[in-house]
Amino acid sequence: MNPSRALSFLSCGLLACSALACSSDKGGGSSGDNSPSGSEVAVSSVSGAINNTSGSSVAFYRQPKKPGAVDRVLSFLDPEGTAQAAEWSCTGGSLSPAYAGPGKDPYSFTPPSCSVTWLGGSRSFAASWSGPFTLDYGSSCNDVNAEVGKQAAGCEVTRTTGSGGDTRTVTGPDGYLRTVVHDTHGSGTGWDSSVTPAPNDDGVQTTCAAGGCASGRTVVVNGSHLTGTIAIDGDTARIWDHTVTGNVTVSNSGGDLLVSGTVTVEHNLIQVTSTTTFSGVTYSQPLCCFPTSGSVSTTFSKGPDVGKTEGLEFTSVCGESILHRADGASVALTLEHCL
């Protein structure tokens, strides 16, 4: 590419970055808000729910090359391409006390801490949780496998938080600090009283199939309240306030996990309700906490986009996706939160 054309692309790219805020918070449908999309919230919740015990991590995905300025501009101008904005490396993930079966309930699970490098190595930050989740193993669980994927038939594992929730912090590619609090005490937090079943305080429950969790499992999000902020130049704005409920099934396919089911998201700040459908969405285990194949479809039942649908299409690069918004626009979206 000659220098004058590159400069032209760069100028357009700066305009694109200005319009998109160069962050992953390109959501909300056509109403113009800066909150994450219903699809992003649903996927973040399900991703955390199926990766909730020791032995799981977010990802370490090497990029084939480090993109230069023009490459990054083109990724915004051509959203059908892959953004390839983030490289994750996660370590840790601990259970206390050491697992010895249901008789030692409850356990404290501290998720892995991660480092994330944005935009081809130009910025590196940490992503971590403020504290542990509580795990309770039901009476049908065996005494030797803390990891849900290795548990016995009928085993039920319930993940909950304290009354104040657990906070996850991550700095995005724009350099701004984001926090998301996951509180499993979701009863009464949603704006939409018509949502059924109503959110409750029973946490996130995983139940192994008849052949054990190695063959399949169901995951129920009974009522997760997700709140969060973004800090920009000393000012803090609240962009997450969502109540999430849902029920998905997880099956194994050649070592990968296939997820199907529905998740309802109440957008409490802008009073929007949406339902996201998963159909054979693939999670490549154990490399990535986010889907690496397939897509989800989100339909709006309350708010300005009633009857419209958005979609989130996943790429083979961990965390990189394409959001097809309800207003018809498509943008590259880097998933940041495995909740």
Secondary structure as the mmCIF struct_conf table of DSSP 4:
data_model
#
loop_
_struct_conf.conf_type_id
_struct_conf.id
_struct_conf.beg_label_comp_id
_struct_conf.beg_label_asym_id
_struct_conf.beg_label_seq_id
_struct_conf.end_label_comp_id
_struct_conf.end_label_asym_id
_struct_conf.end_label_seq_id
HELX_RH_AL_P HELX_RH_AL_P1 PRO A 3 LEU A 20
TURN_TY1_P TURN_TY1_P1 ALA A 21 CYS A 22
BEND BEND1 SER A 23 SER A 24
BEND BEND2 GLY A 28 GLY A 28
HELX_RH_3T_P HELX_RH_3T_P1 GLY A 29 SER A 31
BEND BEND3 SER A 35 SER A 35
HELX_LH_PP_P HELX_LH_PP_P1 PRO A 36 SER A 37
HELX_RH_AL_P HELX_RH_AL_P2 GLY A 38 ALA A 49
TURN_TY1_P TURN_TY1_P2 ILE A 50 ILE A 50
BEND BEND4 ASN A 51 ASN A 51
BEND BEND5 THR A 53 THR A 53
TURN_TY1_P TURN_TY1_P3 SER A 54 GLY A 55
BEND BEND6 PRO A 64 LYS A 65
HELX_RH_AL_P HELX_RH_AL_P3 ALA A 69 LEU A 77
TURN_TY1_P TURN_TY1_P4 PRO A 79 GLU A 80
BEND BEND7 GLY A 81 GLY A 81
STRN STRN1 ALA A 86 THR A 91
STRN STRN2 SER A 94 SER A 96
BEND BEND8 PRO A 97 PRO A 97
HELX_RH_3T_P HELX_RH_3T_P2 PRO A 102 LYS A 104
STRN STRN3 TYR A 107 THR A 110
HELX_LH_PP_P HELX_LH_PP_P2 PRO A 111 PRO A 112
STRN STRN4 SER A 113 TRP A 118
HELX_RH_3T_P HELX_RH_3T_P3 LEU A 119 GLY A 121
TURN_TY1_P TURN_TY1_P5 SER A 122 SER A 122
STRN STRN5 ARG A 123 TRP A 129
BEND BEND9 SER A 130 GLY A 131
HELX_LH_PP_P HELX_LH_PP_P3 PRO A 132 PRO A 132
STRN STRN6 PHE A 133 TYR A 137
TURN_TY1_P TURN_TY1_P6 SER A 139 SER A 140
BEND BEND10 CYS A 141 CYS A 141
BEND BEND11 ASP A 143 VAL A 144
BEND BEND12 GLU A 147 GLU A 147
HELX_RH_3T_P HELX_RH_3T_P4 VAL A 148 LYS A 150
HELX_LH_PP_P HELX_LH_PP_P4 GLN A 151 ALA A 152
TURN_TY1_P TURN_TY1_P7 ALA A 153 GLY A 154
STRN STRN7 GLU A 156 THR A 160
TURN_TY1_P TURN_TY1_P8 SER A 163 GLY A 164
STRN STRN8 ASP A 166 THR A 171
TURN_TY1_P TURN_TY1_P9 PRO A 173 ASP A 174
BEND BEND13 GLY A 175 GLY A 175
STRN STRN9 LEU A 177 ASP A 183
BEND BEND14 THR A 184 THR A 184
TURN_TY1_P TURN_TY1_P10 SER A 187 GLY A 188
BEND BEND15 TRP A 191 TRP A 191
TURN_TY1_P TURN_TY1_P11 SER A 193 SER A 194
BEND BEND16 THR A 196 PRO A 197
HELX_LH_PP_P HELX_LH_PP_P5 ALA A 198 PRO A 199
BEND BEND17 ASP A 201 ASP A 201
STRN STRN10 VAL A 204 CYS A 208
TURN_TY1_P TURN_TY1_P12 ALA A 210 GLY A 211
TURN_TY1_P TURN_TY1_P13 CYS A 213 SER A 215
STRN STRN11 GLY A 216 ILE A 232
TURN_TY1_P TURN_TY1_P14 ASP A 233 GLY A 234
STRN STRN12 ASP A 235 SER A 253
TURN_TY1_P TURN_TY1_P15 GLY A 254 GLY A 255
STRN STRN13 ASP A 256 HIS A 267
TURN_TY1_P TURN_TY1_P16 ASN A 268 GLN A 271
STRN STRN14 VAL A 272 TYR A 283
TURN_TY1_P TURN_TY1_P17 GLN A 285 LEU A 287
BEND BEND18 CYS A 289 PHE A 290
STRN STRN15 SER A 293 SER A 293
STRN STRN16 SER A 295 LYS A 302
BEND BEND19 GLY A 303 GLY A 303
TURN_TY1_P TURN_TY1_P18 PRO A 304 GLY A 307
STRN STRN17 THR A 309 PHE A 314
BEND BEND20 SER A 316 VAL A 317
TURN_TY1_P TURN_TY1_P19 CYS A 318 GLY A 319
STRN STRN18 GLU A 320 HIS A 324
TURN_TY1_P TURN_TY1_P20 ALA A 326 ASP A 327
BEND BEND21 GLY A 328 GLY A 328
STRN STRN19 SER A 330 THR A 334
#
